[in-house]
Amino acid sequence: MKIGSYGIFAEKAGHFRLDGGAMFGVVPKVFWETMHPADDKNRILLSTSLVLLADGKKNILIDTGNCDAASDKMKSIYSMDSSEYSMQNFLSRSGISREDITDVILTHLHFDHAGGAVSDDGTGALMPAFPNAVYHVQKKQFAWAMDPSGRDRASYMTEQILPIREAGRLSLVDGPGELFPGIELIVVNGHTPGMQLPLISGGGETLLYGGDLIPLRSHIAPPWIMAYDLKPLKTLEEKERILGQAADENWMIFFEHDPAVSCCRIERQKNGFRMKEEVALNR
């Protein structure tokens, strides 16, 4: 698919698991387990699905998934699996090398979104995984990641963030607006301060990268909000506003964590929204 000047490539870069209750907050398990069955540790399967935008001059990657160099303990806790899908396979299928990536847009700096921004340099030290790329992060989110609250401290791995700054590859963005022609950043603050959602528009089509505002298709329902969100009522307001615009303007929504459905259009219904049709981006 092409949106404006950008060719779109979308694919999984791995799988992992998180607690189902944490993924759906106050929603009872009897409702969510039909779509997202849990394992014996109550964890549900999630993907790290990424989008690559290419216009002949820039190769822009949105989020990076988990870090390949994560500790064995971390890989076990979250059941990280790169046996079938991985960043290397993602790049190989797209026909792009790590050196070809010019820009990385990080929605936020939680380990499952920004961990793959770094890789092992062969000596055990971490370095930027895309050596020629500029990494774009909201200024507010970076400040929060450097000094998170006790509630969300476990979501940030500073050792996976600081090498980007130390290499001089970090660009701090201050607020919403156009980052590149055809790519606007929507900033939301319910999940974590300064999460940015890329909105790609052109040629009569619009694609929203849902990040952790709408990580799974089941999160199309506005009250289905993660327990990880620091300000759930703010998330509810943000979801209702953005989903309403998406439904009214026929946007496509990309789900970063849904292992079954990566993209869809939505429509309004009596008490919220629902999936109207699945969309295949790689066509």
Buried (B, 14 or more C-beta within 10 A) or exposed (E): BEBBBBBBBBBBBBBBBBBBBEBBBEBEEEEBBEEBEBEEEBBBBBBBBBBBBBBEEBBBBBBBBBBBBBEEEBBEBBBBBBEEBBBBBBBEEBEBEBEBBBBBBBBBBBBBBBBBBBBEEEEEEBBBBBEBBBBBBBEBBBBBBEEBEEEBEEBBBEEBBBBBBEEEBBBBBEEBEEBBEBBBBBBBBBBBBBBBBBBBBBEEBBBBBBBBBBBBBBBBBBBBBBEBBBBBEBBBBBBBEBBBBBBEEEBBBBBBBBBEBBBBBBBEEEEBBBBBEEBEBEE
